[in-house]
Amino acid sequence: MPYADFLSELVRAGLTVRAFADLVGMRPNSITNYAREGELPVHLALIAVLVAELSVQGLDYRRVMAKVPHAPKKPRGGARRGHFGGDPQTTLDLLS
Protein backbone atom coordinates (compact mmCIF):
# COMPACT_ATOMS: atom_id res chain seq x y z
CA MET A 1 0.00 0.00 0.00
CA PRO A 2 1.37 3.44 -0.82
CA TYR A 3 2.22 5.48 2.26
CA ALA A 4 -0.18 8.26 1.18
CA ASP A 5 -3.06 5.75 1.11
CA PHE A 6 -2.03 4.56 4.57
CA LEU A 7 -2.30 8.13 5.87
CA SER A 8 -5.78 8.39 4.31
CA GLU A 9 -6.83 5.24 6.16
CA LEU A 10 -5.55 6.69 9.41
CA VAL A 11 -7.65 9.82 8.82
CA ARG A 12 -10.70 7.60 8.25
CA ALA A 13 -9.97 5.86 11.56
CA GLY A 14 -9.37 9.16 13.37
CA LEU A 15 -5.79 8.17 14.22
CA THR A 16 -2.43 9.83 14.06
CA VAL A 17 0.73 7.95 13.12
CA ARG A 18 1.74 8.07 16.78
CA ALA A 19 -1.58 6.58 17.92
CA PHE A 20 -1.39 3.88 15.25
CA ALA A 21 2.17 3.01 16.33
CA ASP A 22 1.00 2.70 19.95
CA LEU A 23 -1.89 0.54 18.84
CA VAL A 24 0.36 -1.97 17.07
CA GLY A 25 3.24 -1.79 19.56
CA MET A 26 5.76 -0.02 17.35
CA ARG A 27 7.71 3.21 17.61
CA PRO A 28 6.30 6.13 15.57
CA ASN A 29 9.65 6.61 13.80
CA SER A 30 9.50 3.02 12.58
CA ILE A 31 6.18 3.80 10.90
CA THR A 32 7.22 7.14 9.41
CA ASN A 33 10.40 5.59 7.99
CA TYR A 34 8.17 3.86 5.43
CA ALA A 35 7.33 7.28 3.94
CA ARG A 36 10.85 7.35 2.49
CA GLU A 37 10.27 4.00 0.79
CA GLY A 38 6.80 5.05 -0.32
CA GLU A 39 5.29 1.66 0.52
CA LEU A 40 3.96 0.17 3.72
CA PRO A 41 4.36 -3.55 4.55
CA VAL A 42 1.25 -5.60 3.91
CA HIS A 43 0.66 -6.50 7.56
CA LEU A 44 0.57 -2.84 8.62
CA ALA A 45 -1.58 -1.90 5.64
CA LEU A 46 -4.10 -4.60 6.55
CA ILE A 47 -4.27 -3.42 10.15
CA ALA A 48 -4.79 0.20 9.03
CA VAL A 49 -7.55 -0.74 6.58
CA LEU A 50 -9.35 -2.96 9.10
CA VAL A 51 -9.13 -0.38 11.88
CA ALA A 52 -10.44 2.32 9.53
CA GLU A 53 -13.34 0.14 8.41
CA LEU A 54 -14.26 -0.79 11.99
CA SER A 55 -14.21 2.88 12.88
CA VAL A 56 -16.38 3.88 9.91
CA GLN A 57 -18.88 1.14 10.85
CA GLY A 58 -19.08 2.60 14.36
CA LEU A 59 -17.34 -0.33 16.03
CA ASP A 60 -14.78 0.11 18.79
CA TYR A 61 -11.55 -1.21 17.31
CA ARG A 62 -9.68 -0.58 20.56
CA ARG A 63 -11.85 -3.10 22.41
CA VAL A 64 -11.33 -5.64 19.64
CA MET A 65 -7.56 -5.14 19.50
CA ALA A 66 -7.25 -5.28 23.29
CA LYS A 67 -8.06 -9.00 23.03
CA VAL A 68 -4.50 -9.55 21.81
CA PRO A 69 -2.01 -8.47 24.45
CA HIS A 70 1.27 -7.12 23.17
CA ALA A 71 4.36 -5.74 24.75
CA PRO A 72 6.34 -2.94 23.13
CA LYS A 73 9.16 -4.18 20.94
CA LYS A 74 12.60 -4.15 22.51
CA PRO A 75 15.24 -1.99 20.84
CA ARG A 76 17.53 -3.92 18.54
CA GLY A 77 21.26 -4.18 19.03
CA GLY A 78 23.64 -5.55 21.57
CA ALA A 79 24.22 -2.39 23.55
CA ARG A 80 24.54 -2.59 27.28
CA ARG A 81 22.68 0.01 29.27
CA GLY A 82 24.64 3.25 29.07
CA HIS A 83 26.84 2.10 26.17
CA PHE A 84 25.94 3.09 22.63
CA GLY A 85 26.51 0.23 20.18
CA GLY A 86 27.52 -2.35 22.75
CA ASP A 87 31.05 -3.51 23.49
CA PRO A 88 32.31 -5.40 20.40
CA GLN A 89 35.85 -5.58 21.82
CA THR A 90 37.38 -6.03 25.20
CA THR A 91 38.72 -2.92 26.87
CA LEU A 92 42.35 -2.26 25.94
CA ASP A 93 44.60 -1.12 28.79
CA LEU A 94 46.96 1.25 26.94
CA LEU A 95 48.18 3.21 29.96
CA SER A 96 50.13 0.37 31.60
TABEL-V913284 format. One record per helix or strand of 2 or more residues. SS is the DSSP state (@ for helix, = for strand). FROM is the first residue (numbers start at 0). LEN is the number of residues. Records with the same first field share a line. If there is no record, write none. Layout:
# TABEL-V913284
SS->FROM-LEN, FROM-LEN
This chain:
# TABEL-V913284
@->2-11, 16-8, 27-10, 41-15, 60-5
